[in-house]
């Protein structure tokens, strides 16, 4: 995170990305992955702290990369036509 970061209140986006990438128990894996304290992620989730826009951008990029990876794996698992 940069000190001059912009902030937002997109809690729904944060939760959705967290669940989509890591599943139901997403807070700790997200914190570990983006190198912040787990309490910070919980504070974002609970609306106590505003969310850095750079964090959401990073999470969206992770989601896109994971989606592409899963799409490739799905092709491999498809039976030949």
Backbone bond lengths (Angstrom), bond angles and torsions (degrees), N, CA, C in turn:
res aa  C-N    CA-C-N  psi(-1)  N-CA   C-N-CA  omega(-1)  CA-C   N-CA-C  phi
1 X - - - 1.434 - - 1.522 110.00 -
2 X 1.312 115.76 138.55 1.447 120.72 177.94 1.525 109.39 -95.46
3 X 1.318 116.43 149.87 1.459 120.81 179.19 1.524 112.48 -63.97
4 X 1.335 118.01 -31.09 1.462 121.33 -176.86 1.528 112.16 -92.94
5 X 1.309 116.17 19.61 1.456 122.50 -177.48 1.525 111.82 -61.34
6 X 1.320 115.49 148.93 1.451 121.13 170.90 1.524 107.50 -88.00
7 X 1.318 116.65 156.90 1.458 121.05 -176.29 1.520 110.55 -125.93
8 X 1.331 115.82 156.90 1.453 121.02 177.19 1.529 109.15 -145.10
9 X 1.317 116.23 177.19 1.468 122.09 -178.60 1.524 111.37 -119.53
10 X 1.314 117.94 32.58 1.469 121.58 -176.42 1.535 111.04 -81.65
11 X 1.334 115.58 68.09 1.465 120.92 -178.77 1.522 109.99 -63.94
12 X 1.327 117.42 -42.72 1.465 120.43 179.95 1.527 110.90 -59.34
13 X 1.331 116.55 -41.54 1.460 120.22 178.05 1.513 112.09 -63.90
14 X 1.330 115.96 -42.24 1.462 120.65 178.14 1.525 110.92 -60.89
15 X 1.320 116.50 -48.49 1.467 120.95 -178.82 1.522 110.53 -63.70
16 X 1.330 116.77 -44.76 1.468 119.68 -179.02 1.522 111.55 -62.17
17 X 1.320 116.98 -45.42 1.466 119.82 177.93 1.519 110.80 -63.16
18 X 1.333 117.05 -42.66 1.458 120.54 178.49 1.519 111.74 -58.83
19 X 1.330 116.47 -47.56 1.464 120.29 -179.23 1.524 111.43 -68.04
20 X 1.329 117.23 -38.95 1.470 120.26 -179.59 1.523 112.04 -66.14
21 X 1.315 117.10 -36.68 1.462 120.34 -177.02 1.527 111.74 -84.77
22 X 1.340 117.34 -44.87 1.473 120.44 -171.87 1.516 115.24 -115.61
23 X 1.315 118.25 -6.05 1.454 120.36 -179.71 1.520 112.37 90.32
24 X 1.330 114.79 -166.06 1.455 122.05 -172.09 1.529 113.76 -60.21
25 X 1.291 117.54 -35.45 1.471 122.09 -178.58 1.528 109.37 -103.75
26 X 1.321 116.19 69.19 1.455 122.74 -168.44 1.521 114.83 -94.00
27 X 1.314 119.21 -17.51 1.469 120.95 -170.12 1.530 111.78 -61.60
28 X 1.319 117.48 -53.79 1.465 120.11 -177.87 1.530 112.31 -63.33
29 X 1.364 119.12 -46.76 1.472 117.22 178.40 1.529 113.55 -61.63
30 X 1.333 116.36 -35.78 1.460 118.52 177.61 1.520 110.26 -64.50
31 X 1.317 116.67 -47.36 1.462 120.64 -179.31 1.522 110.85 -57.89
32 X 1.309 116.18 -44.81 1.463 120.95 -179.71 1.531 110.64 -63.37
33 X 1.323 116.51 -42.91 1.462 121.10 -176.13 1.525 112.37 -67.79
34 X 1.327 117.05 -40.72 1.471 119.12 -176.90 1.528 112.37 -96.96
35 X 1.330 116.13 7.13 1.463 122.48 172.60 1.533 113.22 62.45
36 X 1.337 115.39 47.96 1.457 120.27 171.74 1.526 107.97 -128.82
37 X 1.309 115.97 163.77 1.451 121.57 178.49 1.527 109.53 -67.41
38 X 1.329 116.19 141.97 1.461 121.06 178.35 1.531 111.23 -56.77
39 X 1.313 116.95 -36.77 1.464 120.84 179.23 1.528 110.88 -61.88
40 X 1.327 117.13 -35.43 1.469 120.73 177.63 1.519 110.37 -62.29
41 X 1.327 116.99 -45.61 1.471 120.55 178.98 1.526 109.92 -62.47
42 X 1.317 117.71 -42.57 1.472 120.40 177.73 1.532 110.48 -61.59
43 X 1.319 117.03 -38.02 1.474 120.41 178.92 1.527 111.07 -67.13
44 X 1.333 117.21 -38.51 1.469 119.66 173.65 1.524 109.56 -61.22
45 X 1.327 115.43 -48.77 1.475 121.07 -177.55 1.529 111.09 -59.83
46 X 1.316 116.92 -38.76 1.459 122.02 -176.45 1.526 113.36 -86.87
47 X 1.334 117.04 -0.65 1.456 121.10 178.28 1.515 114.55 78.97
48 X 1.321 117.50 12.45 1.468 121.14 179.31 1.523 111.94 -77.95
49 X 1.338 116.90 -33.40 1.466 123.22 176.74 1.520 107.98 -122.19
50 X 1.315 116.32 146.47 1.468 120.58 173.55 1.533 108.55 -75.08
51 X 1.297 115.96 151.87 1.468 122.78 -174.67 1.531 109.31 -93.05
52 X 1.322 118.26 128.36 1.466 119.75 175.20 1.530 110.70 -63.51
53 X 1.316 116.30 132.49 1.464 121.40 178.89 1.524 109.84 -57.74
54 X 1.324 117.67 -36.47 1.472 120.61 -179.41 1.532 111.54 -62.22
55 X 1.324 117.04 -32.23 1.467 120.26 177.89 1.519 110.12 -66.83
56 X 1.327 117.21 -46.15 1.468 119.58 178.50 1.526 111.45 -62.77
57 X 1.330 117.31 -38.83 1.464 120.01 177.37 1.529 110.76 -62.66
58 X 1.326 116.41 -43.05 1.463 121.16 178.68 1.531 110.53 -63.15
59 X 1.320 117.17 -42.96 1.468 120.92 179.71 1.524 111.36 -66.43
60 X 1.326 116.74 -39.25 1.472 119.62 177.82 1.527 110.46 -63.64
61 X 1.322 117.25 -39.63 1.471 120.62 177.37 1.525 110.47 -63.99
62 X 1.338 117.15 -40.50 1.470 120.46 176.15 1.520 110.78 -61.58
63 X 1.333 116.55 -41.95 1.451 120.99 -179.86 1.526 111.12 -62.55
64 X 1.328 116.44 -44.78 1.468 120.47 179.32 1.526 110.11 -61.82
65 X 1.330 116.95 -44.92 1.465 120.97 179.83 1.528 110.71 -62.80
66 X 1.312 116.50 -43.56 1.471 119.81 179.81 1.526 110.77 -65.75
67 X 1.323 116.89 -40.69 1.462 120.65 178.30 1.521 111.01 -60.53
68 X 1.323 116.36 -43.37 1.470 120.46 179.12 1.527 110.32 -63.36
69 X 1.314 116.56 -42.16 1.465 121.02 178.72 1.530 110.69 -62.34
70 X 1.322 116.59 -44.83 1.461 120.16 179.67 1.529 111.62 -65.81
71 X 1.320 117.47 -36.19 1.468 120.75 177.37 1.529 110.52 -63.66
72 X 1.323 116.57 -40.62 1.465 120.36 177.49 1.531 110.88 -65.16
73 X 1.307 116.97 -42.32 1.465 120.49 178.05 1.516 111.34 -63.80
74 X 1.334 116.79 -37.33 1.458 120.25 178.94 1.522 110.55 -63.19
75 X 1.333 117.57 -37.23 1.468 121.07 177.27 1.520 110.53 -62.19
76 X 1.315 116.69 -41.61 1.461 121.38 179.80 1.518 111.22 -63.87
77 X 1.318 116.51 -37.51 1.457 121.60 -176.68 1.519 113.66 -80.81
78 X 1.335 117.49 -12.88 1.457 120.81 179.36 1.524 110.74 -70.82
79 X 1.336 116.61 132.03 1.467 118.08 176.46 1.526 110.47 -65.75
80 X 1.319 116.04 147.94 1.474 120.21 177.47 1.523 110.15 -62.42
81 X 1.319 114.30 140.62 1.472 119.51 -179.72 1.492 111.03 -85.66
